[in-house]
Each structure stands twice: as C-alpha cells, then as structure tokens.
Amino acid sequence: MNDIASIPCEQDKISYISPCQSGVYVIECDNSTVSHDTLSYTTLSAKRRNEAIQSEQIVYVGSAEWLQRRICDHFYGDGAKFTTHHPPVKVLEYKYTESNEEFEERKLAKKLHDPPNVFVFSDQLFDHNGNYHTTL
C-alpha cells in the first residue's frame, strides 16, 4: 500500500497517483457529520449505524478504474453518497490493481475493520441487509 499522509484534493498534490491506473483507496471522512439521518440512505442495520455514530474515525474504502479521478470526485462532492454526506478529510492509502477491483476493495475493507473505534464503510463490505459479508 502507498501511504498518503494528508492531501486535499488539489490536482497538483495528487498528480503522483497515476491518472490512468485502476486501484483501491481509503479515505478518512469527517465523523462529526455522522448521524442516523445521514446514514438513513444506506442498507446498514441499526446496529451498524450505532457503530458508525460511536466511532472515533470513519473511513471509506472504494475502488475505481481511474484512481486519481475517482479520489478527486470524492473531494469535490461528486463521489459516493457516503462521502457526500460525510466529507473526505484525507486520503489514507491507495493500491494499484490489475483487475477485480471489487474483490480487492472488500479484502482491504475487511482488513481495516479490525481496529477498535474505526468504522469502515464500503459498498463491498456489506450485504443487501446491511450486515458484514462473511466471505471474501
């Protein structure tokens, strides 16, 4: 994984991320905006929503064919619903992938879910009932 200490999404500051490369990424989000209302659009169960509200850190894990562009989309408000409601603070890490970004996204999200007081959101992490996937 590549570590990106703290980058606001300014084109010149993320130009070192290859614009034509696919990959997975982790974005820290503003947890002060987390509430039952801001999570109501998700398929998260009530238990998972409470976990998010009580967490000290909220991170979003995503994947994209055009990694650099997709990360910027999140910072400009054109990303996922999650990062629209919970604005990105910084990119924590990213990894280039050759294919099957969804598998890599789920694998990364599961790895990150272990630390206490961190809530990890990824479309690939939860099933349609809002519960964690049990398999990769």
C-alpha positions, -999 to +999 in steps of 0.1 A: +000+000+000+011+035-007+007+059+022-006+094+016-002+115+047-027+143+041-037+156+007-065+179+000-077+170-035-058+196-055-047+182-088-010+191-083-010+174-049-022+140-062-005+141-096+018+114-083-012+090-084-012+076-119-043+091-137-048+060-159-043+033-132-071+013-115-069+006-078-084+007-044-082+035-019-090+045+017-104+080+026-108+093+061-141+111+064-155+138+087-171+119+115-187+150+130-215+146+104-224+110+112-260+105+125-289+082+120-302+107+094-270+109+074-269+071+073-305+065+065-299+061+028-276+031+034-285-005+039-268-005+073-286-022+101-294-002+132-265-019+150-241-009+123-254+027+123-248+029+160-212+016+155-206+044+130-220+070+153-199+059+182-167+055+162-137+079+166-128+075+129-148+069+098-131+056+067-145+050+032-130+023+010-135+024-027-122+011-060-120+027-094-107+021-129-094+057-129-080+060-094-068+096-095-101+110-110-123+090-086-104+102-055-109+138-067-146+131-073-150+124-036-133+156-025-153+177-050-186+162-038-192+141-069-182+108-053-203+082-035-233+091-014-213+082+017-186+108+010-213+133+000-229+130+035-195+125+053-170+147+035-134+134+030-107+147+052-077+130+037-066+100+016-050+074+039-037+050+014-042+035-021-031+005-040-029-001-078-047-032-090-047-050-123-083-063-122-112-073-100-112-041-080-143-052-061-125-082-046-096-060-036-119-034-022-137-060+000-104-075+011-090-041+021-122-031+039-122-063+059-085-058+069-092-023+080-123-032+100-103-048+128-091-017+147-113-006+176-131+028+173-128+028+135-159+024+113-151+013+078-177+018+050-175+001+016-203-010-007-184-043-010-182-048+028-220-051+035-246-074+021-280-062+009-293-065+046-266-042+059-246-069+076-210-077+070-201-101+043-188-133+058-166-143+029-143-125+005 
